Amino acid sequence: MTDTATNRWVQGPFAPVEVETTAVDLDVTGTLPPELDGRYLRNGPNPIGPVDPLKHHWFVGDGMVHGVRLRDGRAEWYRNRWIRSAAVSAVLGEDPVPGSGVFGDIANTNVIGHAGRTLAIIEAGGPIAELDEELATVCFTDLDGTLPNGFTAHPKRDPRTGKLHAANYFWARPEVIEYVVVGADGRVEHAVDVPVPGNPMVHDCSITETSMVLYDLPCTLDLDRAIAGDNLPYSWNPDYGARIGILPLEGTPDQVQWFEIENCYVFHPVNARDDGDRVIIDVARHPRMFDHEKNGPDEGPPAIWRWTFDRVTGKATEEQVDDRPIEFPRVDERAVGRRHRFSWGVQLGMSDDALQWPSADLIRYDADRKASETISFGTDRIAGEAVFVPRSEDAAEDDGWYLTLVNDVPSGTCDLVVLDAAAPTEGPVATVHLPARVPLGFHGNWVPTES
């Protein structure tokens, strides 16, 4: 039994589930669109054993992937499976899977489909866990011997080429951000070290049609916390400064152009795009990170900001776009690095000056209409990150469906909710009732069935 005393990141809707569940022919309210043929996958921390309530950090729980298989208007199955790190395999009395037992093998942050593989991923130098169709851990992979170090939780897929662009970091490789490009075939084809002045935490990156964007921000490795045994020893370091680096896609360190910005922290950009000689980036901007609260992100409300970088003058412009607390922003994956019309995120709540991760609602922004709308799921129902599934490859950005997990707090149940992207405020077109609670976690994606 996990010790949850005094640590909110393992209490209530964050509390881990303690069994793996398999269920078939799930109950559905409404009608599942027959075009939805694939797997909705979601990753997040789920500690399998006791935690230290004083030091346990939300980001370091053992990884667990949840999945729902949709096909022919049916919800064929639900599964949740721990990532088989060496520690998890030992607790479960299983033989270790190939490649486990190295630093960071919990793979608890995101899960993607790429080059026919299902990959669970994490930042900070952790290895990639490869899963099978039914979410069992096959191995920890170095992408056929081509990945020189660990990976990231947030590679960006170029819609034109299918390549993944990633910004990797590792505490034992200070003063570099490693820029890696994984080809559409699943093998690394470009890897360079970009020098930085310290040891920053680099959660995400951005791309445009022409450029890679690096985030060098003042949350850095804290040796005192590391020596004290903290799970995630990164702290706010305002003297470090904040800057954004822009270089050509598949470029080299000498091509990076750096722009100074005001101190802040960003876990997740909304999107980035080229605009002539400028690069425009929308982000969920936190005022600081891991300054007073060491076990999770709670240092003031994040909000959507826009940064504009003039490549000719070297000037950076910063402006706040919205004052509502927003996290887990997404766009249509086909619009990554391009101008998007729609973006959306989870609205966070505030209680006793503490952030509620997340709150109940989604906020969707319409760049064409310069408007936003709130998508609510009911009292005490908490929505997670939403993903968009287009009706067809060439469908418009609102021709398809949003899929999100919604936790019902009083009952301790969870649903996969399907919304019509053309009318998301009008309620679900289908609700898949899951047989197990899904703890509040991080990221996931829709992985369509391959033709």
DAGI-V649085 format. One record per backbone hydrogen bond with DSSP energy under -1.0 kcal/mol. CO is the residue of the C=O (numbers start at 0). NH is the residue of the N-H. Records with the same first field share a line. If there is no record, write none. Layout:
CO->NH + NH
This chain:
3->6
6->9
7->10
10->13
11->14
12->439
20->79
22->77
26->432
28->430
32->35
34->36
36->448
37->69
38->446
39->67
40->444
41->65
42->441
43->63
51->55
56->59
61->45
62->82
64->80
65->41
66->78
67->39
68->75
69->37
70->73
73->70
74->25
75->24
76->68
77->22
78->66
80->64
82->84
84->88
85->89
86->90
87->91
88->93
96->99
97->139
101->104
108->442
109->120
111->118
113->116
116->113
117->130
118->111
119->128
120->108 + 109
122->125
125->150
127->140
128->119
129->137 + 138
131->134
135->131
138->129
141->146
142->145
155->164
157->161
162->157
163->181
164->155
165->179
167->177
169->172
174->195
176->193
177->167
178->191
179->165
180->188 + 189
181->163
182->185
186->182
189->180
191->178
193->176
197->174
198->220
205->212
209->248
210->207
211->246
212->205
213->244
215->242
216->218
217->236
218->200
219->234
221->225
222->226
223->227
224->229
225->228
231->233
232->221
234->219
236->239
241->260
242->215
243->258
244->213
245->256
246->211
247->250
251->254
252->255
256->245
258->243
264->285
267->283
270->281
272->279
274->277
276->310
277->274
278->308
279->272
280->306
281->269 + 270
282->304
284->302
285->264
289->235
294->57
295->297
301->325
302->284
303->320 + 321
304->282
305->318
306->280
307->316
308->278
309->313
314->309
316->307
318->305
324->347
326->345
329->343
331->334
334->337
340->366
342->364
343->329
344->362
345->326
346->358
348->355
350->353
353->350
355->348
360->346
361->374
362->344
363->372
364->342
365->369 + 370
370->365
372->363
374->361
377->380
379->408
381->406
386->402
388->400
391->394
395->398
398->390
399->420
400->388
401->418
402->386
403->416
404->383
405->414
406->381
407->411 + 412
412->407
413->433
414->405
415->431
416->403
417->428 + 429
418->401
419->422
422->425
428->30
429->417
430->28
431->415
442->42
444->40
446->38
